[in-house]
Amino acid sequence: MRELAGSPGSWSGLALRLSQFAFAAASVCVMASARDFANYTAFCYLIASMGLQALWSLGLACLDGYALKLEKDLRSAVLVSLFVVGDWVTSILSFAASCSAGAVVVLFDRDAFFCSRDPHLPCGTFELATAFAFLSWAFSGTSALVMFWLLASP
Amino acid sequence: MRELAGSPGSWSGLALRLSQFAFAAASVCVMASARDFANYTAFCYLIASMGLQALWSLGLACLDGYALKLEKDLRSAVLVSLFVVGDWVTSILSFAASCSAGAVVVLFDRDAFFCSRDPHLPCGTFELATAFAFLSWAFSGTSALVMFWLLASP
């Protein structure tokens, strides 16, 4: 298989995984710190989805680190197929969660004016968690595309 | 380039394009028929995104029909690159719009109980339009994957 930026078992791949993990974990922590987030399905789903993303990315980051240390090649067809499935599932779920949370934040802020009417609603915290989720998705989507490309062009 | 179900200029490709167009157009019509949809950013975005999806799919359906009639081959690298970019842009926008509208519908129905409190809010119509948008995205995502596969494995 070809060498591509972001391939499994490379330094760029490790950096990509660590970025996904960092932003997903930040999103979970920020959202979980917000008051009353549990009243809204979209925000609970964001936590669930970002939790899954963080676990998956951390697992693959450990695998990348292990492969780099022992100089193993992770680009076999079976492993890449596994990574493709996992990456696509987590990245589609992350994108859906980010868009859902974003839609609810926009509704609160611009359509229903909940943020200006209720000063106790932590709109800034919701926005920050959603922004982190979008960043995590951007890195996760990049990984998914790289894996798909590796699978399609062996 | 290889022959793949859903390739441009094939009968399966034409069927895929017509399905995308039909569900996107249905979503636009249903949402536009709902009272007060314009008060909500997510629903306006759904109309814009599904409108773009319908136009793009109709254009490619016409191109597929033309290629089938004159027995032309549309699977050149330049054309497939164009289709990949267009398909990915429309399908990411469609998915974002579907998820956003879905999040707002769930918020109205389950979290804030707007649907049971305000009988004039056309929640059923919002739900139907969102369901059509998800169906249109499912076909559009399939097209995008097929095109990407064709581009990656010439």
Interface residues (C-beta under 8 A of the other chain):
Chain A: N39 Y40 T41 A42 I92 F95 A96 C99 S100 A101 G102 A103 V104 V106 L107 R110 D111 F148 W149 A152 S153
Chain B: N39 Y40 T41 A42 I92 F95 A96 C99 S100 A101 G102 A103 V104 V106 L107 R110 D111 F148 W149 A152 S153
